[in-house]
Amino acid sequence: MKKHFILILAISLVFSACSSLDTKKEDPEIMEKPPEQLPRIGRDPLTPSSEQASETGKTTRQRTTSGEIPDVAVRTDPRSERKPLIIARLTDQAKSQIRQGQLEHAFVTTERALRIDSRDPSLWSMLAEIQLKRGNIHQAEQLARKSNLFAEWDRRLRSKNWRIIAEALKRKGATSESEDALRRAEEFDD
């Protein structure tokens, strides 16, 4: 028993010696201070180039000539935004697959495009159209509604989405809601 006590005491002394605190005082002049201004790397995100500012389709804040940021944000029309080439190719491929009746392949292709650009309303609408053709009416309705959230500027796409919603509701047996959805679609046709 006494041997165990001595062994435990020796081990605890060794460990306590290993964890001693460093009592050296650091010279305040040697300590690094954070830089007063960080270096600029790349392009300033608040001052997009004129081409990027006109094609972003998102709210951007631009600096004035004096370098200040105005309180009012500049909003551009997302319809002027060009899609990346890969998205355009995947969209064309999915449309071709839909025409050929390969709905499963079209679904996978459209999902792949959505992983690249999840805010593209036309992709969500295409996914809704595919789901409607596959008979997944609940998903078709929800996907068309999601597309409408992103299709703020595109009246034609919103009309198409409301027609998908109307058809899904009709297939569910909700005729009055289906008629309301058709009326909403017609509002965007003007």
QUISULWO-V357054 format. One record per pair of residues at least 12 apart in sequence whose ideal C-beta (glycine too) atoms are under 10 Angstrom apart, sorted by sequence separation. I is the first residue (numbers start at 0). J is the second residue. D is the distance in Angstrom with one decimal. If there is no record, write none. Layout:
i: {I	I}
j: {J	J}
d: {D	D}
This chain:
i: {47	49	60	61	92	93	96	97	109	110	113	126	127	130	131	147	148	164	165	168	169	46	47	59	60	92	93	95	96	109	112	113	126	127	129	130	143	146	147	164	165	167	168	45	46	47	58	59	93	94	109	112	127	128	143	146	147	165	166	44	45	46	57	58	59	93	94	109	127	128	145	164	165	166	44	45	46	57	58	59	92	93	109	110	126	127	143	144	147	164	165	45	46	57	58	91	92	93	108	109	125	126	127	143	144	146	147	163	164	165	55	56	57	90	93	109	123	124	127	128	142	143	146	161	162	165	43	55	56	89	90	92	93	106	109	110	123	124	126	127	143	144	161	162	164	165	46	53	55	56	57	88	89	92	105	106	109	122	123	126	127	140	143	144	160	161	164	45	52	54	56	89	105	108	109	123	124	125	142	143	161	162	163	46	53	54	55	56	89	90	107	123	124	142	143	161	162	45	52	53	54	56	57	89	105	106	120	123	124	140	141	143	144	160	161	162	51	55	56	88	89	105	106	122	123	139	140	143	160	161	54	55	56	86	87	89	104	120	121	123	124	139	140	142	158	159	161	162	47	53	54	85	86	89	102	103	106	120	123	124	140	141	157	158	161	162	53	54	85	86	89	102	105	106	119	120	122	123	136	139	140	157	158	160	161	97	102	105	117	120	121	136	139	140	158	159	83	86	90	93	106	120	121	124	138	157	158	82	85	86	102	103	118	119	120	136	137	140	157	158	85	90	94	97	102	118	119	120	128	131	136	139	140	156	157	158	83	90	93	97	100	102	117	120	121	124	127	128	131	135	136	154	155	82	83	86	89	93	96	109	120	123	124	127	130	131	136	137	140	154	155	82	94	125	128	136	137	153	154	86	90	93	97	121	124	128	131	136	154	83	86	93	120	124	127	131	134	140	147	82	120	123	127	130	143	150	121	128	80	82	124	131	82	120	127	140	147	77	77	77	57	56	77	77	79	77	78	76	77	78	76	77	75	76	78	56	56}
j: {59	61	72	73	104	105	108	109	121	122	125	138	139	142	143	159	160	176	177	180	181	59	60	72	73	105	106	108	109	122	125	126	139	140	142	143	156	159	160	177	178	180	181	59	60	61	72	73	107	108	123	126	141	142	157	160	161	179	180	59	60	61	72	73	74	108	109	124	142	143	160	179	180	181	60	61	62	73	74	75	108	109	125	126	142	143	159	160	163	180	181	62	63	74	75	108	109	110	125	126	142	143	144	160	161	163	164	180	181	182	73	74	75	108	111	127	141	142	145	146	160	161	164	179	180	183	62	74	75	108	109	111	112	125	128	129	142	143	145	146	162	163	180	181	183	184	66	73	75	76	77	108	109	112	125	126	129	142	143	146	147	160	163	164	180	181	184	66	73	75	77	110	126	129	130	144	145	146	163	164	182	183	184	68	75	76	77	78	111	112	129	145	146	164	165	183	184	68	75	76	77	79	80	112	128	129	143	146	147	163	164	166	167	183	184	185	75	79	80	112	113	129	130	146	147	163	164	167	184	185	79	80	81	111	112	114	129	145	146	148	149	164	165	167	183	184	186	187	73	79	80	111	112	115	128	129	132	146	149	150	166	167	183	184	187	188	80	81	112	113	116	129	132	133	146	147	149	150	163	166	167	184	185	187	188	125	130	133	145	148	149	164	167	168	186	187	112	115	119	122	135	149	150	153	167	186	187	112	115	116	132	133	148	149	150	166	167	170	187	188	116	121	125	128	133	149	150	151	159	162	167	170	171	187	188	189	115	122	125	129	132	134	149	152	153	156	159	160	163	167	168	186	187	115	116	119	122	126	129	142	153	156	157	160	163	164	169	170	173	187	188	116	128	159	162	170	171	187	188	121	125	128	132	156	159	163	166	171	189	119	122	129	156	160	163	167	170	176	183	119	157	160	164	167	180	187	159	166	119	121	163	170	122	160	167	180	187	118	119	120	118	118	149	150	152	151	152	151	152	153	152	153	152	153	156	151	152}
d: {5.8	9.9	5.4	5.8	8.6	4.6	6.2	9.1	9.8	8.8	9.3	8.4	4.9	6.0	8.2	9.8	9.7	8.6	4.8	5.9	8.9	9.1	9.5	6.8	7.3	8.2	8.2	9.2	9.0	5.9	8.5	7.0	8.5	7.6	8.7	8.9	9.9	8.6	4.9	8.2	7.6	8.5	9.3	8.0	9.0	7.2	4.5	5.5	8.7	9.3	8.9	9.3	7.9	8.6	9.5	4.9	7.5	8.2	8.5	8.9	5.7	6.1	9.5	7.2	8.1	4.2	9.4	9.8	3.6	8.2	9.0	9.5	3.7	9.2	9.2	7.0	4.9	9.9	5.2	7.3	5.2	4.7	5.2	7.1	5.0	4.0	8.2	7.4	9.8	4.6	4.6	5.7	9.9	8.0	8.3	9.6	9.2	9.3	9.4	5.0	9.0	9.0	8.4	4.1	9.4	8.5	8.3	8.8	9.1	8.9	9.6	8.9	7.3	8.4	8.8	9.9	9.7	7.6	8.0	9.7	8.7	7.5	9.8	9.3	7.6	8.2	7.7	9.7	5.8	5.6	7.7	9.3	7.1	9.3	9.3	9.7	5.5	6.4	8.8	6.2	8.5	9.3	5.2	7.1	8.1	6.4	9.3	9.7	6.0	6.7	7.3	9.7	7.3	8.9	7.9	7.0	6.5	9.7	7.6	8.1	9.8	9.7	4.2	6.6	9.3	7.2	8.2	9.9	7.0	7.3	2.8	9.6	9.0	9.6	10.0	9.0	9.0	8.6	8.1	4.9	8.6	9.3	9.1	9.5	5.9	9.4	8.0	7.5	5.9	6.2	9.9	5.0	4.1	9.6	9.4	4.5	4.8	6.3	6.8	8.8	8.9	6.9	8.6	3.9	9.1	5.0	10.0	3.6	8.5	7.4	9.2	9.3	9.8	9.3	3.6	9.4	9.8	9.1	4.0	8.9	9.2	5.4	7.6	8.0	8.6	5.9	5.3	7.3	8.1	8.4	5.7	6.7	9.8	9.7	9.1	9.9	9.9	8.3	7.5	8.4	9.2	8.1	9.3	9.5	8.4	7.7	8.3	9.7	9.7	6.5	5.1	9.2	5.3	7.7	9.7	9.0	9.7	4.6	6.5	7.4	8.9	8.8	8.4	4.7	6.8	9.8	9.2	6.3	7.8	9.3	9.7	5.6	8.9	7.4	9.0	7.5	9.1	8.3	9.6	7.8	3.9	8.0	7.6	8.9	9.6	7.9	8.9	9.5	10.0	7.8	8.9	9.9	4.8	6.8	8.1	8.7	9.5	5.9	8.7	8.6	9.6	3.8	7.9	9.2	8.8	8.9	3.8	9.3	6.3	5.5	5.7	8.0	9.4	7.1	3.7	8.0	7.3	9.4	4.8	5.3	9.2	7.2	7.6	7.4	5.2	5.5	9.5	8.3	8.1	9.9	4.3	8.9	8.0	8.6	9.8	9.4	7.0	7.1	6.1	6.6	8.9	9.7	9.0	9.2	7.8	5.8	9.0	9.3	5.7	9.1	8.2	8.9	7.3	9.8	7.1	6.8	8.6	9.0	9.0	10.0	6.4	9.4	9.1	6.8	8.9	9.5	9.0	9.7	9.8	4.4	8.3	7.5	9.9	9.9	9.8	4.8	7.7	9.0	7.9	9.3	7.1	9.9	7.5	6.2	6.1	6.2	6.2	6.0	8.1	9.8	7.6	7.9	5.8	5.5	5.0	6.2	8.4	9.9	9.4	7.3	8.4	8.3	8.3	8.6	9.2	9.6	9.3	9.8	9.5	8.7	7.3	8.3	9.6	8.1	8.3	9.0	9.7	9.1	9.5	8.8	9.1	9.2	8.7	9.1	9.5	7.5	5.5	9.7	5.7	6.5	5.8	8.1	9.9	9.9	9.8	9.6	8.2}
